Amino acid sequence: MSISVKDIQEVRRRTGAGLMDSKKALTEANGDFDKAIELLKEWGISKASKKSGREASEGVLVAVVSNDGKKGALIEVNCETDFVAKTDEFKAFAKKTAEMVFNKGFDSQEGFDEETSNAIKEGIAKFGENILVNSIKKMSVNGKVFAYIHTNLKLGTMISVETNMASPKIDEMGNDVAVHATANQIAGVSKDDIEKAIIDKKLAEYTEELKGQGKPENIIQKIVDGKMNKFYKEETLLAQPFLKNEDITVEEFVKSVAKETGAVLKIVGFIKTAIGE
């Protein structure tokens, strides 16, 4: 039967497949659109299996938050090239994929069900590159989570805020703090939240530095204490000067919003990640 250019273009529009593949599928399906689309999916999945071993280190970071705001995740959807990662089509695909992964409750790509795996394979066929979900970092809170993804879609932060009420002011505060955390080096919410391994590494680093400078043993500890206090001030979220008003700390900003709204507010955690981490 004769396959019109209009029909081929319609199949391409629906599937994103190439011109010749669309024509071939329509021909084999005797002009049946639904059957042609199914054939393209089958061929795409077959082609995808050949690409699945290739390195995929580019991509985008997607933030997904539950409807009630109590759960969220930063999900990394990878492809092979930055060229593909920057396209609107891939960004839309990554968002849809991340939402599926989050809503199904997966912790890693190894646990994906057939529906999710096939959706990724269809993406591989469409974009012509291997696609992976390399990182799924979750958080939950008895309050609300807030997220910010940098405009390059490669760096982002999610923070968790315990609160006893909802308010636009609290939402604004949460978003502002997420932006601040993305723009700054953060080791912990407060001094007590910093991992022991990070503290031990800093102590060793400062001690060795001072020994290398020939400082007397009896004053090394005093200098190290001073350096650690500076480290805590510079790299703990609550102690840092607030990005939008450096005359106050993040902690003071949060307290001002709590006073204004009458809410109990406490930042209890954060996730900060970038493509490849």
N, C-alpha and C positions, 0 to 999 in steps of 0.2 A: 504494500500500500504506500501511497505518497504521504510523506511527513512534511508539513509546512514549516517554514522558518518561524512563523508565529508560535507554533506548538513547541518547537525546540527552545525558543526564548522563554516560554512560560515554564518549562521544566527547569531551565537554568535558573530562573528567578526563584523558584521554589526550593531548589536544592543547592545552588552554588556550584554545580558540576560544570565541567568544560563543555564546549560546543559539540565536539565529536562524541563524547560520552553520552550527552543528552540525546543526540540523534540516534546513536546506537541503541540506547535503552528504549526509546520510543518505537524504533523499528522492531525490536525483539518483542515488545509488548503490544504490537499491532495497534499503536496509537493510544493505548490505555494509559492515562496519566498516572493513576495510582500504582499500577503495576510497574510502570517505568521508574517511578520514584523508589519503589521497593527494590528493583534491580540495582539501581544506583547505590542504595544503601549496602546491599550485599557485596557489590564490587568494591565499594569504599572500605568496608570492613576487611575484605581480603587484602587490599593494598595496604591498609593500615598496619597489618601484622608484620609486613616487611619493613616498616619504618620504626617499629616500636623499640628497637634496640639502640636507636641513634640518640646522641646526647642532646638534651634540651635544657639549656641553662639560661635562656632569656624568658620573658613572660611578664605577667602582671600580678600584683597583689590585690586581693579582693577582701573587703570587710563585709561580713554578714552578721546581722543582729536579729534576734527573735522578735516577734510582734510585741511581746510584753517587755522587751528591753533587758531581760534578766540574763540572757545568754548571748554569746557572740563568738566569732572566730575570725582569724586572719588566715586566709587560704591563698596559697601560691599556685597559680596555674602557669605552667611553663611550656614554651615552644622552643624552636631551634634558633630563630633569628629575631633581632630587634625590629627588623622591617615588618614582620608579621605581627609582633607584639604591639606595635604602634597603630595597627589598623582598627577602625571602629568595629569591624566584623569580629576580630579576635577578642576585643574587649567585651563585646556583648556575649560572645560564646563563653568567655571566662567567668563572667558574672552569672550566667545561667548555670554553668557547671558548678561553681562554688555554692550557689544556693541549693542545688540538688544534693551536693555532698553534705552540706550543713543540715539540711532538713531530714536527711536519712540517718544522720548521727554517726557518720564514718569518722574513724580516727586516722586512717592512712589509706593510700591507694590499694594496698594489698587486700583490704577487706571489701572492696567495691562489689556490688551485686552486678548482675548481667546488664540491667538497664543502664546503670551508670557507666560501666565499661564500654558498652556499645555506643553510648552518647559521645564518649571520648574518641572512640575509633572513627566515628563519623566526622568528628572534628579533624582528626588526623588526615582523613581522606579529603576533606574540604580544603584545608590549608596547605596540604602537601608537606607537612612537617610532623615530627614526633611531638606528642603532647603528653605532659605528665602533671599530676597534682603532687608536688614534691613536699608540701608542708601544710599541715592543718593544725593551727594553734588556737585552742579554745579557752574560754573563761566564762564563769557564771558568778552571780552575786545576788544577794538579797537587797536589791536596789535597782541599779541600772548600769549597763555598760555603754561606753561611748568610743567611737573610733574615728581616726583620721588617716587617710591615705594621701601621701604627697602627690603633687600633680604629675610626677613622672610615673606614678603607679608602681614604683619599685621599693618604696619605704613606707612603713605605716606603724601606727600604735593603737592599741586598745586599752582603755583604763576601766576599772570597776569602781563604782561609787556606792557605798552603803548609804541609804537614805530612807526616811519614813514617810516621804510624800513625793508627789510629782509636781513639777512647776516648769514653765518655760525658762525661768531664770536658772534653774538647776540644769536644764538641758543645755543652755548656753554656756554655763560654767563647765560642764563635762566636755563639751566640744572644744572649748578654749584650752582646757588642760591637755586634751589629746593632741591638739596642734602644738602646744608648748613641748610636750614630751617627744613628739616627732622631730622637733627642731633642735633638741638638746641631748647631750650624752646623759643617760640615766643608768645608775647602778642599782637603785632601789627606791621605793617610795619614801622611806625614811632610813636612818642609820641602822635601825634594828632589822630592816628587811634585806639588807645586802647579804648576799651569799658569803659564807665563811671562806670559800675558795678564793673569791675576789679580794676579800680583806687580807687573807694570808699572802696572796700574790703581791698586793700593794706594799705590805709591811716588808716583805723580802726585797722588793725592788728598791724601796727607799733606804733600807739598811745597807744593802750592797753598794748603793750609790754613795752613801756617806763614808763607808769604809774605804771605798776607792779614792775618795777625796782626802783620806788620811785623818778624818775627824777622830778625836779622842773617844774611847769607849764610853766614858762617863757622861758624855753629852749627846751621844748618838740617839739614845732613847727619847730624850727631850725634843730633839729636832724631828725625829720620826713622829712623835705624838702631834707636833704642830702641823706636819705635812698631812697626817691622816685627818686631822680636824678640817683642814682646807679641802681635802678630797671629799669628805662627807658633805661639806657645804656646797661644793661645786657639782656633785654628781648624785645627790639625793633629791628627788622630785620636789618634796615639800619645802626644802631649804633654798631652792634656786630662786633668783629674781624672776618674777612672772614676766613672760614674754611680752604681754600687752601693756604692762606697767611695771617697769623695773624698780620702782620705788618701794614695792612690796614683794614679799615672797609668795610662792604658790600657796603655801599654808595660810598666809594672811588673806589671800584672795578667796580661798575656800571658806574661811571663817566669816568673811564679810558677806558672802552669799548666804551662808547659814543664818546669820543675824537678820539679813534683809527678808528672807523667806520664812523664818521660824522653823526651818528644817534641821534635822540632825544629818550632818554630812561628814563622810569619812572616805577618803580615797584608800582603798585596801589592796589594790594590785594593778599591774600593768603588763602588757605584752608589747614588745617592740621588735620588729623583724624587718628584714629586707630580702629581696630576691637573692636566693642562693644560700641563705642562712638556715 
